[in-house]
Amino acid sequence: MRCLIARPPFELTKNGVLASVSGITPELVPGESAAIARRRYPVRQVGQVITRQGRRDFTSGEGIRA
């Protein structure tokens, strides 16, 4: 799936997201979260790992839409 996060387009696939977050320990979830492989991750943590951008470069809303 092609989506925009903080302007640049990204091609996201289920396997790509799973590979990106494998080995990453979920942080405490203060707000919005994403369920990936039976674990809950903060949306901005997932966005940072997938896009390799800083968390301040995008909003949690952009991460949820993606």
TAFEN-V625779 format. One record per pair of residues at least 4 apart in sequence whose C-alpha atoms are under 8 Angstrom apart, sorted by sequence separation. I is the first residue (numbers start at 1). GAP is how many residues later the second one is. D is the distance in whole Angstrom. If there is no record, write none. Layout:
I | GAP | D
I | GAP | D
This chain:
4 | 4 | 6
5 | 4 | 7
12 | 4 | 7
13 | 4 | 6
14 | 4 | 6
15 | 4 | 6
16 | 4 | 6
17 | 4 | 6
18 | 4 | 6
29 | 4 | 6
35 | 4 | 5
36 | 4 | 6
41 | 4 | 7
42 | 4 | 7
43 | 4 | 6
44 | 4 | 6
45 | 4 | 6
46 | 4 | 6
47 | 4 | 6
48 | 4 | 5
49 | 4 | 8
53 | 4 | 7
54 | 4 | 8
55 | 4 | 8
58 | 4 | 6
59 | 4 | 7
60 | 4 | 6
61 | 4 | 6
62 | 4 | 6
4 | 5 | 4
5 | 5 | 7
12 | 5 | 7
35 | 5 | 5
36 | 5 | 7
41 | 5 | 7
47 | 5 | 8
48 | 5 | 5
58 | 5 | 8
3 | 6 | 6
4 | 6 | 6
34 | 6 | 6
35 | 6 | 6
47 | 6 | 8
48 | 6 | 6
2 | 7 | 7
3 | 7 | 5
33 | 7 | 6
34 | 7 | 5
48 | 7 | 6
2 | 8 | 6
3 | 8 | 6
33 | 8 | 5
34 | 8 | 6
47 | 8 | 7
2 | 9 | 4
3 | 9 | 7
33 | 9 | 4
34 | 9 | 6
1 | 10 | 5
2 | 10 | 6
32 | 10 | 6
33 | 10 | 5
45 | 10 | 7
1 | 11 | 5
29 | 11 | 8
31 | 11 | 7
32 | 11 | 6
44 | 11 | 6
1 | 12 | 6
29 | 12 | 7
30 | 12 | 7
34 | 12 | 8
26 | 13 | 7
28 | 13 | 8
29 | 13 | 5
26 | 14 | 7
27 | 14 | 7
28 | 14 | 7
44 | 14 | 8
26 | 15 | 5
27 | 15 | 7
44 | 15 | 7
26 | 16 | 7
44 | 16 | 6
47 | 16 | 6
43 | 17 | 6
46 | 17 | 8
18 | 18 | 7
27 | 18 | 8
18 | 19 | 7
26 | 19 | 8
44 | 19 | 7
43 | 20 | 6
43 | 21 | 7
21 | 25 | 7
21 | 28 | 7
32 | 28 | 7
20 | 29 | 7
21 | 29 | 8
20 | 30 | 6
34 | 30 | 8
17 | 33 | 7
10 | 41 | 8
5 | 46 | 8
6 | 51 | 6
6 | 52 | 5
5 | 53 | 7
6 | 53 | 8
6 | 56 | 8
5 | 57 | 6
4 | 58 | 8
5 | 58 | 7
5 | 61 | 7
4 | 62 | 7
3 | 63 | 6
